[in-house]
Amino acid sequence: MVETRQGAAETFPRLLLQHAQSRPQHPAFREKDLGIWQTTSWSQVADEVRALACGLAAMGFKRGMNLAIVGDNRPRLYWAMSAAQCLGGVPVPLYQDAPAADMAFVLDNAEIDFAVVEDQEQVDKLLEIKQSVPRLSHIVYDDERGMRHYAQPELCAFEKLQQIGREYDRAHPEFFMQQVNQGSAAVVAVILYTSGTTGKPKGVCHTHAAMIATAQVLTEFDHLDDRNEVLCYLPLAWVGDFLYSFAMSHVGGFCLNCPESPATVMTDLREIGPTYYFGPPRVYENILTQVMIRIEDAGWIKRRMFHAAMKLARRVGIRILDGHGDVSLVDRVAYGLGELLVYGPLKNVLGMSRIRTAYTGGEAIGPDLFDFYRSIGINLKQLYGMTETCVTVCMQASGDVRLDTVGKPMPGVEVRIADNGEVLVRSPGLMQGYWKRPDATAEAIDAAGYFHTGDAGFFDSGGHLKIIDRAKDVGKMADGTLFAPKYIENKLKFFPFIKEAVAFGNERDRCMAFVNIDMDAVGNWAERRGLAYSGYTDLAAQPAVYDLIADCVAKVNADLAADALLANSQVHRFLILHKELDPDDDELTRTRKVRRGFIAEKYAVLIEALYAGRASQYIETQVRFEDGRQGMVSAELKIRDVKPHASAHPAVRPVVKEAA
């Protein structure tokens, strides 16, 4: 191995080569293939990346070019990112489940000539849009299954590219290290496109310096080193995966584990037993839903034992986790028994037995959901950030975790609250700018270097940041009291039967809601009661299902009634949508965030029916199927009233919103 410049581990390629020198045999990647975990060491990864980089160079990839990456979490796709960086290029990961038309925008906007994709499915997408992206001239595919009869000149197998690269390397032995040593910490390391909640996605440009500095802060904050294990299951295009998988493994030297497929993530999680875990709230929601389904299917003895153990856990579990000394000996012994009989086996089933630190971020998590994981001994903490800030703005330190905050600013990060309540951030991890959008960059980053997050929040007396909601979404009820739709939606989604919710009430006298049921949880519930149904639309319309959801809404209203700020935003009426909100129908982003404005416009007739007091409303909706075809679904949606709870508090108008 040729050595890099002395003390020059300031780019990802140099960090890769540094690990190959200092821990050559240490596992860098594991991938489950055909049921068997295959391990690749750091030295082997360096050799693979070198061959791939030289192959790309032989085919015409040059410094300053962008390389599209499309597929699930596969070692070779991570290596393609490294190869592009070695040559002074920039990887641009795309969401693998995006339809071809959505990919066309990013490929064209990012000026992509080369793409490395996972399999035949992704190849077909790119070939479908080839006419609209004429500069896309090279498509490299990893999985060769189904590719035998493809003869398009732009296609090349991954192994063939590496073979070309090794021949090029032998002919130009100095080339690779010359390219690596020309790299600079100040150049762009990756372009990550935003989820496009309010419009077309924007390419966020992050330098090597920004990503590496952020990863160093994170590894030091939670004492991560090469003994840790991480499961890579989040989309490659999401900043969370690039930072917590790619960047942090380069800084900390630990192993990245790639699941066999998205469908086997839970099984692979149990087999790997990661020590560090990161996921958006929806992942934790889905896990809890599966837990509750299993509990409902268990015998009455197990159900009673589970609920009794969870009652104890909610009372003392979090205090024990945080090391508080005010828990009685009797409660500690009882909790220990619960750990032996309930919490421990449950964590083992979830693959979370070895987790020392788990984080959630990307959007607000429901307090009840957060409380569940911490009460059974999982050190789940919240962080706050966004793509433009390399995620990390605030994080919660172990032992100083509060359910209603996102922690204190990280070292080197400056956070201040603007006069209108908006959270502003300045940090070493701030983006260089939006790709080809100087206008948007100037709008997002002010003259003082602060990024305007668009979130409304404030600091509590302990210096912890509290995020209320997106600034544009936080509003007022007609009486002037606070309306925070995301907070209400998160409380609704804590119930395993509710997969998604959208609340309405800004400048209105009452709060209303759309609900998506969770097909697995409600389907399981219905089957145990002998309720027949033909599909989602039929199940969602069942009177018994409406009763089930009405009970959940009533419990949320009871919680809201106890909150002085939100007592007036209890849900008065709701309906269950006839279809699931879907990214393919533009109702959710690829990271499954609600596109609130789009939904309000698309389903305006349903909102009108809710506020007009109607008992039902007919609607026809266009949907996009998995194969790209479009069709229509229609239904007569019932609307259910829910009686609000009397509030024990007078209406309170928060200072933050008055300032806004």
Beta strands, then each sheet from edge to edge (+ up, - down):
strand 1: 27-33
strand 2: 36-41
strand 3: 66-70
strand 4: 90-94
strand 5: 114-117
strand 6: 138-141
strand 7: 155-157
strand 8: 188-193
strand 9: 203-207
strand 10: 229-231
strand 11: 255-258
strand 12: 276-279
strand 13: 357-360
strand 14: 380-384
strand 15: 394-395
strand 16: 408-409
strand 17: 414-417
strand 18: 422-426
strand 19: 433-434
strand 20: 451-459
strand 21: 465-470
strand 22: 475-476
strand 23: 482-483
strand 24: 498-504
strand 25: 511-517
strand 26: 571-576
strand 27: 616-624
strand 28: 630-641
sheet 1: 2+ 1- 11- 10-
sheet 2: 4+ 3+ 5+ 6+ 7+
sheet 3: 8+ 9- 19+
sheet 4: 12+ 13+ 14+ 15- 16+
sheet 5: 17+ 18- 20+ 21-
sheet 6: 22+ 23-
sheet 7: 24+ 25- 26- 28+ 27-
end
